[in-house]
């Protein structure tokens, strides 16, 4: 997202009359909005066919973070893996985590 924010900053600087509205949603919602013309472009973080669109592959990779209270047992670990996280009580985007797990041979 850093690259996207830098590009948006340049657009705002170079074209002060252009109005930018950021919209958040999942890949299906963004693809529907593209098809209907309600958005001009989308940044998708999903593996899907983009043959219907002019698209660019951004070189960035996903970066995940985990926040927890200091007294959480996970806070004492020096290394966490997907199976440890799946066995723990915390909020995560279910579909994203399950897709990741299935790709690396984890829980399906």
Secondary structure, 3 states (H helix, E strand, C coil): CHHHHHHHHHHHHHCCCCCCCCCCCCHHHHHHHHHHCCCCCCCCCCCCCCCCCCCCCCCCCCCCCCCCCCCCHHHHCCCCCHHHHHCCCCCCCHHHHHHHHHHCCCCC
